[in-house]
Amino acid sequence: MTTDINNYVKFLVEKGNYTNENAISIINKLKAKIAELMPNDSDEAREQILNLKIRDLVMASSAEKYDAIIVAMDAVKDGNGYNRYLAVQAFKANPARAIADGIVIKADDYLKQLISAGKNPEDAKKIVDELTSEGGIIALDTTRYFDQAQTKKNNNFGKPLPLRMQREAYAIINNNIVRVFAHADTPLKCGYAFTLYGSMSKNGNLSLAKTPAAKEIEALDDHKLWDAMYNAALNSDKLAELYNLHAVKKNHIAIVKGYILNNTVTSRGDPMLFIGDEACEQGIACFPSCPEIAKDMESIGKGSEVIAIGRVSRNTGPDGAERSALILLGIIASPLSAKLMDISSQLDEILVE
């Protein structure tokens, strides 16, 4: 790998609080280990993993500790997915311009580049297949610098956007509901207290460090979990009235309170809930974002009081009117209402005797 390490050294010194000597030492160790683990890979592939590990180091060195309760989780997704989508749209609008501007490269052309650089054809095809988007193209990294002052050069600029699998979650931290970005393999669980390590952005989003790793503390008692969620929801600017959910933009996050009007399944067998209240008697349809949330939805009975976090979606009803729905990332039921629903169910058994 022939990478000029000066930019990496500068990045570690300025952002990671490393001395110049320590930065040079650790970068050289990483380069040597990467060369050992990836002997037949291209310099480009090895530089991508070096770039990733350098950024992990910076995040770990600046990580702060947070006591948190995980209350919602999305499915694991590619963190570069939206940029990949924009690249595809640019190519659809003007293919020649998108290629000329370095927004995309044709998959076949990139395959030829990898093979010409000495990559094994079979391995090269696996890489290309993994990165290829709709239309047979590969999105390129168009970020030249990581900062507005243009001092932090992006060494991946002009190269394929790597897959960056991550999971979005929401946690209660200091009575605030905080958006959390975690690595795909971070073992978060809804309803559990965790010690999290990461960096909080100016927008209030928490990006977790790879190390130190998130530490599971305990599963919260149902009453403590409900109280924490109830108070944090009231304190959140994401709290929305069910009848006014149409005012929340599509794909934006909303927190809602209400009661389970109906608990059923879709034609695909996925759970579907309708959450409503006195002002929204027809209810809002809710669908799971991932298998973990599907299980939570299945465990909640009709009539239960709930607080849910979800991403707003839109669909068209049989009458042609647009309707709002929620893709649930988390749902928590009141333990009191759950108890009452259980008692009500037992009373129903007596009534039908």
Backbone hydrogen bonds in HBPLUS format (Angstrom, degrees):
<---DONOR---> <-ACCEPTOR-->    atom                        ^
c    i                          cat <-CA-CA->   ^        H-A-AA   ^      H-
h    n   atom  resd res      DA  || num        DHA   H-A  angle D-A-AA Bond
n    s   type  num  typ     dist DA aas  dist angle  dist       angle   num
A0009-VAL N   A0005-ILE O   2.86 MM   4  6.10 159.8  1.90 160.8 167.1     1
A0010-LYS N   A0006-ASN O   2.96 MM   4  6.17 164.7  1.98 150.2 154.0     2
A0011-PHE N   A0007-ASN O   2.96 MM   4  6.10 153.9  2.03 141.2 148.7     3
A0012-LEU N   A0008-TYR O   2.93 MM   4  6.19 161.3  1.96 153.3 157.0     4
A0013-VAL N   A0009-VAL O   2.96 MM   4  6.13 160.2  2.00 153.1 158.8     5
A0014-GLU N   A0010-LYS O   2.95 MM   4  6.04 164.8  1.98 150.7 154.7     6
A0015-LYS N   A0011-PHE O   2.87 MM   4  5.70 160.9  1.90 147.0 153.4     7
A0016-GLY N   A0012-LEU O   2.81 MM   4  4.57 134.2  2.02 113.2 126.5     8
A0018-TYR N   A0012-LEU O   3.31 MM   6  5.75 166.4  2.33 129.2 130.2     9
A0023-ALA N   A0019-THR O   2.91 MM   4  6.06 158.5  1.96 154.3 160.6    10
A0024-ILE N   A0020-ASN O   3.09 MM   4  6.28 162.0  2.13 146.5 150.5    11
A0025-SER N   A0021-GLU O   3.05 MM   4  6.24 161.1  2.09 148.0 153.4    12
A0026-ILE N   A0022-ASN O   2.97 MM   4  6.16 168.6  1.99 153.4 155.4    13
A0027-ILE N   A0023-ALA O   3.04 MM   4  6.12 158.0  2.09 148.4 154.7    14
A0028-ASN N   A0024-ILE O   3.04 MM   4  6.16 160.8  2.08 147.6 152.7    15
A0029-LYS N   A0025-SER O   3.04 MM   4  6.29 150.3  2.13 144.1 152.6    16
A0030-LEU N   A0026-ILE O   2.95 MM   4  6.14 156.6  2.00 144.6 150.8    17
A0031-LYS N   A0027-ILE O   2.90 MM   4  6.14 161.1  1.93 151.3 156.5    18
A0032-ALA N   A0028-ASN O   3.01 MM   4  6.16 157.4  2.06 143.0 148.8    19
A0033-LYS N   A0029-LYS O   3.00 MM   4  6.21 159.6  2.04 149.0 154.3    20
A0034-ILE N   A0030-LEU O   2.86 MM   4  5.99 158.9  1.90 152.8 158.9    21
A0035-ALA N   A0031-LYS O   2.96 MM   4  6.11 157.3  2.01 144.8 150.9    22
A0036-GLU N   A0032-ALA O   3.06 MM   4  6.29 143.3  2.20 137.4 147.4    23
A0037-LEU N   A0033-LYS O   2.91 MM   4  6.17 153.3  1.98 147.8 154.7    24
A0038-MET N   A0034-ILE O   2.77 MM   4  5.77 139.6  1.93 148.1 158.8    25
A0041-ASP N   A0038-MET O   3.32 MM   3  5.36 164.9  2.34 106.3 110.7    26
A0046-ARG N   A0042-SER O   3.09 MM   4  6.42 163.0  2.12 153.1 157.7    27
A0047-GLU N   A0043-ASP O   2.83 MM   4  5.97 149.1  1.93 145.4 154.3    28
A0048-GLN N   A0044-GLU O   3.05 MM   4  6.26 146.1  2.16 142.4 150.9    29
A0049-ILE N   A0045-ALA O   3.33 MM   4  6.69 156.4  2.39 146.6 150.7    30
A0050-LEU N   A0046-ARG O   3.03 MM   4  6.26 151.1  2.12 142.4 151.1    31
A0051-ASN N   A0047-GLU O   2.86 MM   4  6.01 160.6  1.90 149.1 153.9    32
A0052-LEU N   A0048-GLN O   3.05 MM   4  6.29 152.4  2.13 142.4 149.7    33
A0053-LYS N   A0049-ILE O   3.00 MM   4  6.22 161.5  2.04 147.7 151.7    34
A0054-ILE N   A0050-LEU O   2.96 MM   4  6.15 153.5  2.03 152.4 159.7    35
A0055-ARG N   A0051-ASN O   3.20 MM   4  6.41 156.4  2.26 142.8 148.4    36
A0056-ASP N   A0052-LEU O   3.04 MM   4  6.35 145.2  2.16 142.0 152.3    37
A0057-LEU N   A0053-LYS O   2.96 MM   4  6.21 151.2  2.04 144.0 151.1    38
A0058-VAL N   A0054-ILE O   3.08 MM   4  6.42 155.3  2.15 147.2 153.1    39
A0059-MET N   A0055-ARG O   3.05 MM   4  6.25 161.2  2.09 145.7 150.6    40
A0060-ALA N   A0056-ASP O   2.91 MM   4  6.09 160.2  1.94 149.5 155.3    41
A0061-SER N   A0057-LEU O   2.97 MM   4  6.13 155.3  2.03 147.9 154.2    42
A0062-SER N   A0058-VAL O   3.22 MM   4  6.39 138.5  2.40 141.5 151.0    43
A0063-ALA N   A0060-ALA O   3.34 MM   3  5.07 164.5  2.37  98.5 102.7    44
A0064-GLU N   A0198-GLY O   2.73 MM 134  5.31 169.8  1.74 142.0 142.3    45
A0198-GLY N   A0064-GLU O   2.99 MM 134  5.31 154.4  2.05 142.2 148.7    46
A0066-TYR N   A0196-LEU O   2.75 MM 130  5.04 148.5  1.85 154.2 158.1    47
A0196-LEU N   A0066-TYR O   2.77 MM 130  5.04 166.5  1.79 157.1 158.2    48
A0068-ALA N   A0194-PHE O   2.90 MM 126  5.28 173.5  1.90 166.0 165.0    49
A0194-PHE N   A0068-ALA O   2.78 MM 126  5.28 163.8  1.80 149.2 154.3    50
A0069-ILE N   A0172-ILE O   3.14 MM 103  5.05 141.3  2.30 126.7 138.1    51
A0172-ILE N   A0069-ILE O   2.78 MM 103  5.05 156.2  1.84 142.4 148.0    52
A0070-ILE N   A0192-TYR O   3.04 MM 122  5.77 159.8  2.08 168.2 164.4    53
A0191-GLY N   A0070-ILE O   2.71 MM 121  5.74 160.5  1.75 165.3 161.6    54
A0071-VAL N   A0170-TYR O   2.90 MM  99  5.82 169.0  1.91 155.0 158.7    55
A0072-ALA N   A0170-TYR O   3.30 MM  98  4.94 137.9  2.49 143.2 137.4    56
A0170-TYR N   A0072-ALA O   2.85 MM  98  4.94 152.4  1.92 135.0 133.5    57
A0073-MET N   A0329-LEU O   2.71 MM 256  4.93 158.4  1.75 136.0 132.5    58
A0074-ASP N   A0168-GLU O   2.75 MM  94  5.36 158.4  1.80 174.8 170.8    59
A0077-LYS N   A0166-GLN O   2.82 MM  89  5.55 166.8  1.84 169.7 166.3    60
A0166-GLN N   A0077-LYS O   2.73 MM  89  5.55 167.0  1.75 165.6 166.6    61
A0081-GLY N   A0078-ASP O   2.89 MM   3  5.00 158.7  1.94 114.3 116.9    62
A0079-GLY N   A0164-ARG O   2.56 MM  85  5.04 172.2  1.56 138.3 140.7    63
A0084-ARG N   A0080-ASN O   2.94 MM   4  6.14 149.7  2.03 151.6 161.4    64
A0085-TYR N   A0081-GLY O   2.90 MM   4  6.16 148.3  2.00 143.0 151.6    65
A0086-LEU N   A0082-TYR O   2.93 MM   4  6.29 157.2  1.99 152.2 157.6    66
A0087-ALA N   A0083-ASN O   3.05 MM   4  6.26 151.0  2.14 141.1 148.5    67
A0088-VAL N   A0084-ARG O   3.07 MM   4  6.39 153.6  2.14 146.5 153.1    68
A0089-GLN N   A0085-TYR O   2.98 MM   4  6.31 157.7  2.03 151.6 157.6    69
A0090-ALA N   A0086-LEU O   2.94 MM   4  6.19 152.7  2.02 146.4 153.6    70
A0091-PHE N   A0087-ALA O   2.99 MM   4  6.26 151.9  2.08 145.0 152.5    71
A0092-LYS N   A0088-VAL O   2.92 MM   4  6.21 154.6  1.99 149.4 156.4    72
A0093-ALA N   A0089-GLN O   3.00 MM   4  6.19 153.2  2.07 144.9 151.8    73
A0094-ASN N   A0090-ALA O   3.03 MM   4  6.22 158.0  2.08 146.9 152.2    74
A0098-ALA N   A0094-ASN O   2.97 MM   4  6.14 163.0  2.00 162.7 168.0    75
A0099-ILE N   A0095-PRO O   3.12 MM   4  6.34 154.8  2.19 150.4 156.3    76
A0100-ALA N   A0096-ALA O   2.94 MM   4  6.10 163.9  1.96 148.7 153.9    77
A0101-ASP N   A0097-ARG O   2.83 MM   4  5.90 152.6  1.90 150.9 157.6    78
A0103-ILE N   A0098-ALA O   2.92 MM   5  5.19 153.4  1.99 169.8 170.8    79
A0104-VAL N   A0098-ALA O   3.38 MM   6  5.98 148.6  2.48 126.6 127.0    80
A0102-GLY N   A0099-ILE O   3.14 MM   3  5.28 159.8  2.18 105.6 111.3    81
A0140-LEU N   A0103-ILE O   2.90 MM  37  5.33 167.5  1.92 143.7 140.0    82
A0105-ILE N   A0138-ILE O   2.96 MM  33  5.32 145.5  2.09 142.3 153.3    83
A0138-ILE N   A0105-ILE O   2.78 MM  33  5.32 154.0  1.85 156.7 165.7    84
A0109-ASP N   A0106-LYS O   3.01 MM   3  5.28 121.0  2.38 102.4 117.1    85
A0110-TYR N   A0106-LYS O   3.04 MM   4  6.42 155.2  2.10 155.0 162.5    86
A0107-ALA N   A0136-GLY O   2.96 MM  29  5.59 176.4  1.96 139.2 139.6    87
A0111-LEU N   A0107-ALA O   2.93 MM   4  6.16 152.8  2.00 149.6 157.4    88
A0112-LYS N   A0108-ASP O   3.12 MM   4  6.36 154.0  2.19 141.2 147.2    89
A0113-GLN N   A0109-ASP O   3.06 MM   4  6.37 148.7  2.16 141.4 150.0    90
A0114-LEU N   A0110-TYR O   3.00 MM   4  6.30 160.4  2.04 152.6 156.2    91
A0115-ILE N   A0111-LEU O   3.07 MM   4  6.32 164.6  2.10 152.0 155.9    92
A0116-SER N   A0112-LYS O   2.90 MM   4  6.00 156.2  1.96 146.0 153.1    93
A0117-ALA N   A0113-GLN O   2.96 MM   4  6.16 136.9  2.15 140.9 152.4    94
A0117-ALA N   A0114-LEU O   3.18 MM   3  5.08 126.4  2.48  90.6 104.5    95
A0119-LYS N   A0114-LEU O   2.94 MM   5  5.39 156.5  2.00 152.2 146.8    96
A0118-GLY N   A0115-ILE O   3.02 MM   3  5.17 158.9  2.06 106.2 111.2    97
A0124-ALA N   A0120-ASN O   2.76 MM   4  5.93 160.5  1.80 162.9 169.7    98
A0125-LYS N   A0121-PRO O   2.97 MM   4  6.12 153.2  2.05 142.2 148.3    99
A0126-LYS N   A0122-GLU O   3.21 MM   4  6.49 149.7  2.31 141.3 148.9   100
A0127-ILE N   A0123-ASP O   3.11 MM   4  6.44 157.5  2.16 150.3 155.6   101
A0128-VAL N   A0124-ALA O   2.98 MM   4  6.24 165.0  2.00 152.5 156.5   102
A0129-ASP N   A0125-LYS O   2.83 MM   4  5.95 163.5  1.86 150.3 155.1   103
A0130-GLU N   A0126-LYS O   3.08 MM   4  6.21 151.5  2.17 142.5 149.6   104
A0131-LEU N   A0127-ILE O   3.20 MM   4  6.45 141.8  2.35 143.7 153.4   105
A0131-LEU N   A0128-VAL O   3.15 MM   3  5.23 127.1  2.45  97.5 110.8   106
A0132-THR N   A0128-VAL O   2.92 MM   4  5.87 129.4  2.18 150.6 163.5   107
A0133-SER N   A0137-ILE O   2.74 MM   4  5.48 174.4  1.74 172.4 173.6   108
A0136-GLY N   A0133-SER O   3.14 MM   3  5.92 132.2  2.38 146.8 148.3   109
A0161-LEU N   A0139-ALA O   2.93 MM  22  5.89 164.6  1.95 141.8 143.3   110
A0141-ASP N   A0159-LYS O   2.70 MM  18  5.58 160.7  1.74 159.5 162.6   111
A0158-GLY N   A0141-ASP O   2.76 MM  17  5.22 176.7  1.76 154.5 153.4   112
A0154-ASN N   A0144-ARG O   2.81 MM  10  5.35 165.8  1.83 145.5 141.1   113
A0146-PHE N   A0152-LYS O   2.75 MM   6  5.30 157.4  1.80 151.9 159.3   114
A0150-GLN N   A0147-ASP O   3.12 MM   3  5.41 158.2  2.17 107.0 113.6   115
A0157-PHE N   A0154-ASN O   3.13 MM   3  5.53 166.3  2.15 116.0 118.6   116
A0159-LYS N   A0156-ASN O   2.98 MM   3  5.43 156.0  2.04 139.4 139.8   117
A0167-ARG N   A0182-ALA O   2.79 MM  15  5.20 163.4  1.81 147.7 153.1   118
A0182-ALA N   A0167-ARG O   2.89 MM  15  5.20 168.7  1.90 154.9 158.4   119
A0169-ALA N   A0180-VAL O   2.80 MM  11  4.93 161.7  1.84 146.1 150.6   120
A0180-VAL N   A0169-ALA O   2.73 MM  11  4.93 165.9  1.75 150.4 146.8   121
A0171-ALA N   A0178-VAL O   2.96 MM   7  5.26 158.4  2.00 145.1 151.3   122
A0178-VAL N   A0171-ALA O   2.73 MM   7  5.26 170.9  1.74 160.5 160.5   123
A0173-ILE N   A0176-ASN O   2.83 MM   3  5.26 161.1  1.87 155.3 157.8   124
A0176-ASN N   A0173-ILE O   3.01 MM   3  5.26 152.2  2.09 109.3 118.1   125
A0206-LEU N   A0179-ARG O   2.84 MM  27  6.20 169.2  1.85 166.7 167.3   126
A0181-PHE N   A0206-LEU O   2.79 MM  25  6.19 160.7  1.83 157.7 161.9   127
A0208-LEU N   A0181-PHE O   2.89 MM  27  6.09 172.4  1.89 168.6 170.4   128
A0186-THR N   A0183-HIS O   2.99 MM   3  5.40 168.9  2.00 121.1 122.8   129
A0188-LEU N   A0186-THR O   2.90 MM   2  5.88 135.1  2.10 110.9  97.1   130
A0220-LEU N   A0191-GLY O   2.98 MM  29  5.92 168.8  1.99 159.5 163.3   131
A0193-ALA N   A0218-GLU O   2.79 MM  25  5.39 163.9  1.82 167.2 170.6   132
A0217-ILE N   A0193-ALA O   2.82 MM  24  5.36 164.2  1.84 154.1 151.2   133
A0195-THR N   A0215-LYS O   2.81 MM  20  5.04 158.5  1.85 145.6 152.9   134
A0215-LYS N   A0195-THR O   2.88 MM  20  5.04 170.0  1.89 150.5 153.7   135
A0209-ALA N   A0197-TYR O   2.83 MM  12  5.85 168.0  1.84 142.6 144.8   136
A0199-SER N   A0207-SER O   2.99 MM   8  5.44 152.3  2.07 148.4 150.9   137
A0207-SER N   A0199-SER O   3.01 MM   8  5.44 170.2  2.02 151.5 150.1   138
A0201-SER N   A0205-ASN O   2.79 MM   4  5.26 164.9  1.82 151.8 156.1   139
A0204-GLY N   A0201-SER O   2.98 MM   3  5.18 160.8  2.01 107.8 113.2   140
A0225-LEU N   A0221-ASP O   2.87 MM   4  6.09 162.3  1.90 163.3 169.2   141
A0226-TRP N   A0222-ASP O   2.99 MM   4  6.13 162.6  2.02 145.6 150.2   142
A0227-ASP N   A0223-HIS O   2.97 MM   4  6.11 167.9  1.99 150.2 153.8   143
A0228-ALA N   A0224-LYS O   2.96 MM   4  6.07 161.9  1.99 146.5 151.7   144
A0229-MET N   A0225-LEU O   2.94 MM   4  6.11 161.8  1.98 149.9 155.2   145
A0230-TYR N   A0226-TRP O   2.77 MM   4  5.88 163.2  1.80 155.0 160.2   146
A0231-ASN N   A0227-ASP O   3.05 MM   4  6.14 170.7  2.06 150.0 152.2   147
A0232-ALA N   A0228-ALA O   3.03 MM   4  6.10 159.6  2.08 144.0 150.3   148
A0233-ALA N   A0229-MET O   2.85 MM   4  5.89 155.0  1.92 148.2 155.1   149
A0234-LEU N   A0230-TYR O   3.16 MM   4  6.37 160.5  2.20 146.9 151.3   150
A0235-ASN N   A0231-ASN O   3.23 MM   4  6.38 132.4  2.47 133.5 145.7   151
A0235-ASN N   A0232-ALA O   3.10 MM   3  4.97 129.5  2.37  91.5 105.5   152
A0236-SER N   A0233-ALA O   3.07 MM   3  5.11 161.7  2.10 105.7 111.5   153
A0239-LEU N   A0236-SER O   3.48 MM   3  5.77 169.5  2.49 105.6 108.3   154
A0255-ILE N   A0238-LYS O   2.92 MM  17  5.55 160.2  1.96 132.7 130.2   155
A0240-ALA N   A0255-ILE O   2.82 MM  15  5.88 163.6  1.84 166.0 164.8   156
A0244-ASN N   A0241-GLU O   3.01 MM   3  5.25 140.7  2.17 104.5 116.3   157
A0245-LEU N   A0242-LEU O   3.26 MM   3  5.23 159.8  2.30 113.9 111.2   158
A0247-ALA N   A0244-ASN O   2.99 MM   3  5.73 163.2  2.02 120.0 125.3   159
A0248-VAL N   A0245-LEU O   3.00 MM   3  5.52 160.5  2.04 114.8 120.9   160
A0252-HIS N   A0249-LYS O   3.08 MM   3  5.53 155.1  2.14 132.8 134.2   161
A0251-ASN N   A0312-VAL O   2.68 MM  61  4.97 170.2  1.69 147.2 148.4   162
A0312-VAL N   A0252-HIS O   2.93 MM  60  5.68 170.8  1.94 161.7 160.8   163
A0254-ALA N   A0310-GLY O   2.89 MM  56  5.62 159.1  1.94 163.0 169.8   164
A0310-GLY N   A0254-ALA O   3.01 MM  56  5.62 165.5  2.03 161.5 166.3   165
A0256-VAL N   A0308-ALA O   2.92 MM  52  5.40 158.4  1.97 151.7 158.8   166
A0308-ALA N   A0256-VAL O   2.91 MM  52  5.40 161.0  1.94 153.2 159.6   167
A0258-GLY N   A0306-VAL O   3.09 MM  48  5.63 156.8  2.15 155.5 157.9   168
A0306-VAL N   A0258-GLY O   2.84 MM  48  5.63 165.9  1.86 153.1 156.7   169
A0259-TYR N   A0276-GLY O   2.82 MM  17  5.43 160.8  1.86 153.7 160.3   170
A0276-GLY N   A0259-TYR O   2.93 MM  17  5.43 160.3  1.97 150.9 154.5   171
A0260-ILE N   A0304-SER O   2.93 MM  44  5.43 150.0  2.02 144.2 153.6   172
A0303-GLY N   A0260-ILE O   2.72 MM  43  4.90 159.2  1.76 136.1 143.3   173
A0261-LEU N   A0274-PHE O   2.69 MM  13  5.37 161.4  1.72 163.1 167.9   174
A0274-PHE N   A0262-ASN O   3.01 MM  12  5.24 147.0  2.12 152.2 151.3   175
A0264-THR N   A0272-MET O   2.90 MM   8  5.27 171.6  1.91 167.2 164.6   176
A0272-MET N   A0264-THR O   2.84 MM   8  5.27 155.9  1.89 139.8 135.6   177
A0266-THR N   A0270-ASP O   2.73 MM   4  5.27 154.5  1.80 151.6 160.3   178
A0269-GLY N   A0266-THR O   2.93 MM   3  5.12 160.4  1.97 108.3 114.5   179
A0273-LEU N   A0286-CYS O   3.11 MM  13  5.07 154.5  2.18 136.7 143.2   180
A0286-CYS N   A0273-LEU O   2.72 MM  13  5.07 143.6  1.85 156.9 160.8   181
A0275-ILE N   A0284-ILE O   3.06 MM   9  5.24 158.5  2.11 140.0 139.3   182
A0284-ILE N   A0275-ILE O   2.79 MM   9  5.24 151.1  1.88 133.3 140.0   183
A0277-ASP N   A0280-CYS O   3.35 MM   3  5.11 153.0  2.43 107.3 114.8   184
A0280-CYS N   A0277-ASP O   3.07 MM   3  5.11 149.1  2.17 102.8 112.4   185
A0283-GLY N   A0280-CYS O   3.18 MM   3  5.52 141.2  2.34 105.5 116.0   186
A0326-LEU N   A0285-ALA O   2.98 MM  41  6.41 156.2  2.04 154.8 162.1   187
A0287-PHE N   A0326-LEU O   2.87 MM  39  6.32 156.5  1.92 159.9 167.8   188
A0328-LEU N   A0287-PHE O   2.61 MM  41  5.79 146.9  1.72 163.3 173.8   189
A0289-SER N   A0328-LEU O   3.02 MM  39  5.55 128.4  2.29 162.2 153.3   190
A0294-ALA N   A0290-CYS O   3.10 MM   4  6.38 151.0  2.18 150.0 159.0   191
A0295-LYS N   A0291-PRO O   3.13 MM   4  6.43 152.1  2.21 150.3 155.0   192
A0296-ASP N   A0292-GLU O   3.35 MM   4  6.71 153.3  2.43 138.9 145.6   193
A0297-MET N   A0293-ILE O   2.94 MM   4  6.22 157.1  1.99 152.8 158.8   194
A0298-GLU N   A0294-ALA O   3.03 MM   4  6.29 153.9  2.10 147.8 154.3   195
A0299-SER N   A0296-ASP O   3.20 MM   3  5.32 138.1  2.38  98.3 109.6   196
A0300-ILE N   A0297-MET O   3.28 MM   3  5.59 165.7  2.30 110.0 114.4   197
A0304-SER N   A0301-GLY O   3.23 MM   3  5.86 160.5  2.27 136.7 138.4   198
A0334-SER N   A0305-GLU O   2.85 MM  29  5.51 164.0  1.88 155.7 157.9   199
A0307-ILE N   A0332-ILE O   2.95 MM  25  5.46 150.9  2.04 150.5 159.8   200
A0332-ILE N   A0307-ILE O   2.95 MM  25  5.46 164.2  1.97 154.9 159.9   201
A0309-ILE N   A0330-GLY O   2.85 MM  21  5.18 164.1  1.88 147.3 150.5   202
A0329-LEU N   A0309-ILE O   2.78 MM  20  5.65 172.9  1.79 152.7 155.2   203
A0330-GLY N   A0309-ILE O   3.22 MM  21  5.18 145.7  2.34 149.1 145.0   204
A0311-ARG N   A0327-ILE O   2.92 MM  16  5.05 157.6  1.97 134.5 136.2   205
A0327-ILE N   A0311-ARG O   2.91 MM  16  5.05 162.1  1.94 140.0 145.9   206
A0313-SER N   A0325-ALA O   2.95 MM  12  5.15 167.7  1.97 136.7 138.0   207
A0325-ALA N   A0313-SER O   2.96 MM  12  5.15 152.5  2.04 140.2 139.8   208
A0315-ASN N   A0323-ARG O   2.90 MM   8  5.32 156.7  1.96 149.0 156.0   209
A0323-ARG N   A0315-ASN O   2.65 MM   8  5.32 165.5  1.67 167.3 169.8   210
A0317-GLY N   A0321-ALA O   2.87 MM   4  5.49 168.6  1.88 162.4 160.7   211
A0320-GLY N   A0317-GLY O   2.85 MM   3  5.23 162.3  1.89 117.8 122.0   212
A0338-ALA N   A0334-SER O   3.02 MM   4  6.23 153.8  2.09 150.5 158.5   213
A0339-LYS N   A0335-PRO O   3.08 MM   4  6.21 150.1  2.17 137.3 144.4   214
A0340-LEU N   A0336-LEU O   3.00 MM   4  6.32 159.8  2.04 150.1 155.6   215
A0341-MET N   A0337-SER O   2.87 MM   4  6.05 153.0  1.94 146.6 153.7   216
A0342-ASP N   A0338-ALA O   3.07 MM   4  6.28 147.3  2.18 140.4 148.6   217
A0343-ILE N   A0339-LYS O   3.00 MM   4  6.34 158.7  2.05 151.5 157.0   218
A0344-SER N   A0340-LEU O   2.85 MM   4  6.04 157.5  1.90 146.6 153.5   219
A0345-SER N   A0341-MET O   2.97 MM   4  6.13 150.4  2.06 139.7 147.1   220
A0346-GLN N   A0342-ASP O   3.09 MM   4  6.40 153.5  2.16 145.0 151.6   221
A0347-LEU N   A0343-ILE O   2.96 MM   4  6.26 148.3  2.06 148.3 157.4   222
A0348-ASP N   A0344-SER O   2.96 MM   4  6.23 144.7  2.08 144.0 153.6   223
A0349-GLU N   A0345-SER O   3.31 MM   4  6.66 141.8  2.46 140.1 148.7   224
A0350-ILE N   A0347-LEU O   3.06 MM   3  5.21 125.4  2.37  98.1 111.7   225
A0351-LEU N   A0347-LEU O   3.13 MM   4  6.50 152.6  2.21 147.3 154.9   226
A0352-VAL N   A0348-ASP O   3.22 MM   4  6.46 138.5  2.40 146.0 154.8   227
A0353-GLU N   A0350-ILE O   3.22 MM   3  5.40 161.5  2.25 105.8 111.4   228
